[in-house]
Amino acid sequence: MAQIVITGAGPTGAALALLLVKRGIAVILIEAAKDFHRVFRGEGLMPSGLDALEQMGLSTILERIPHRQLDAWEFIVGGKWLFRVEEPMGADRPCTLVLQPPLLEAMIAQAQAYPGFEFIQGVSVKDLLWINHRVAGVTLGDGREISAELVIGTDGRNSVVRQRAGLQLVRQPKDVDILWFKLAASPRFAANNVFYSILNKDCGFSIFHGAEEGKLHLAWVMSADDRTDWKQTKWAEVFASLSPSWMAEHFRSHAGTIETPIRLSVVVGRCPSWYAPGVLLLGDAAHPMSPVRAQGINVALRDVIVAANHLVPLFHAEAGHEEIDAALSRIQAEREPEIIRAQQLQIEEAAQGEQLRKNALIRWLLIQLAPLVRKRIQQSWLKRQHEMRQGITQVHLTV
Ligand SMILES: Cc1cc2nc3c(=O)[nH]c(=O)nc-3n(C[C@H](O)[C@H](O)[C@H](O)COP(=O)(O)OP(=O)(O)OC[C@H]3O[C@@H](n4cnc5c(N)ncnc54)[C@H](O)[C@@H]3O)c2cc1C
């Protein structure tokens, strides 16, 4: 029997599997996708997430895989420049974009060096096995049954483990979707990687140079009920009409490189309980995060550290089911304050953006008053970023 079955090899599952097998705990990690390149995966790591990777001893992996630092953040509203903030904003390292597929592959390759690790890829977890009202393992899509002392659901925002365990997700009202584009980068971004947030008329998008060489990422915000036929839209013209002239020129001259976008549904929420007897949820499965200011991977990696701190001593001591189940509530209690606060800050930031996007009068006033209020707006934005970048509670790997 596996000591721990982990469902889903995103950043939460892959990092947790590696931490546990390195400490002598037998883990079976199950990933539905056949490879890591098919699913959309965010790239932004904040100083808190980079610190978590360092604590896990994974900083050297980062040096070997495609990554790119951000140099600054700039805001342009109604065609007028609002403010700019330089990285690293008082932190010890800048926000860094990291290509997730090679990061996940490298973590799994390291885990495979340990005899207690098994990776099952390309098969979904379909259900949970129960013995005497306690989760005792999982059933896979190919009919296999795998028993475990503990099942950890790290299968993301639509978690099957969460649903099968009967754990409720309280969702925040859904109002936006994101259209995610990639296109050829301009040399200007390669030299100075600014994360631009651009709001013009009632449209908004963000653009930056991703981790991959020569690729810009563009996230277009749309109302969840927007029925525009986005596949037919002439995007280069749309982007150009909202952008400063140098950027507009780039969109027009590189229109042919704009890849068909992926529509990403933004699910945000929190489970009142992250656990049931024999099962624990972590990362997006327990608290799906919005993309605003790249929080999800960072808080997920910090979940992993806290879970390892609690679980490793129990598994080393061959603790019984009661002791293991008691630790699950302590893991949630330690992580929940940071998640609640991070989601609150994301809501505030998104609400400000949406207010500006939807209200022409506020946009107009902001543009007129920009020279007078620029400094104050910049300060209030910076204040909120501190917690979102550095983390809200203390998280130290102790095992
Ligand atoms: C548009 C967008 C942009 C984002 N950008 C960023 C960003 O830049 N930085 C950041 O920190 N966060 C970002 N986020 C949030 C971030 O993507 C998530 O918070 C983060 O990926 C959570 O990691 P996870 O491992 O918990 O879940 P996931 O990354 O969703 O991984 C879950 C894994 O489980 C697998 N899986 C699912 N179901 C099953 C099953 N039944 N059986 C087996 N395997 C299964 C999936 O294939 C997947 O590999 C973004 C989110 C969105 C929507």
The ligand as an ORCA input file, in Angstrom:
! r2SCAN-3c Opt
* xyz 0 1
  C      -5.533     32.721    -16.632
  C      -4.778     32.320    -15.398
  C      -3.472     32.747    -15.240
  C      -2.769     32.419    -14.089
  N      -1.492     32.849    -13.938
  C      -0.837     32.594    -12.804
  C       0.493     33.046    -12.597
  O       1.100     33.665    -13.486
  N       1.082     32.779    -11.399
  C       0.450     32.115    -10.397
  O       1.023     31.954     -9.301
  N      -0.792     31.640    -10.570
  C      -1.447     31.863    -11.745
  N      -2.701     31.382    -11.899
  C      -3.276     30.520    -10.870
  C      -2.557     29.163    -10.949
  O      -2.606     28.684    -12.293
  C      -3.154     28.118    -10.021
  O      -3.467     28.700     -8.782
  C      -2.138     26.994     -9.829
  O      -1.884     26.372    -11.069
  C      -2.615     25.955     -8.825
  O      -1.757     24.834     -8.856
  P      -2.324     23.383     -8.534
  O      -1.168     22.458     -8.661
  O      -3.069     23.423     -7.258
  O      -3.404     23.102     -9.665
  P      -3.186     22.951    -11.237
  O      -2.050     23.760    -11.693
  O      -4.528     23.196    -11.840
  O      -2.790     21.430    -11.431
  C      -3.727     20.401    -11.255
  C      -3.236     19.169    -11.993
  O      -4.125     18.102    -11.710
  C      -4.391     17.394    -12.902
  N      -5.702     16.752    -12.747
  C      -6.904     17.338    -12.764
  N      -7.873     16.434    -12.552
  C      -7.257     15.249    -12.379
  C      -7.718     13.924    -12.105
  N      -9.016     13.651    -11.962
  N      -6.815     12.931    -11.998
  C      -5.481     13.195    -12.119
  N      -4.995     14.437    -12.384
  C      -5.866     15.434    -12.493
  C      -4.344     18.462    -13.992
  O      -4.089     17.909    -15.268
  C      -3.206     19.355    -13.504
  O      -1.958     18.934    -13.994
  C      -3.404     31.657    -13.064
  C      -4.715     31.222    -13.233
  C      -5.412     31.537    -14.394
  C      -6.836     31.064    -14.549
*
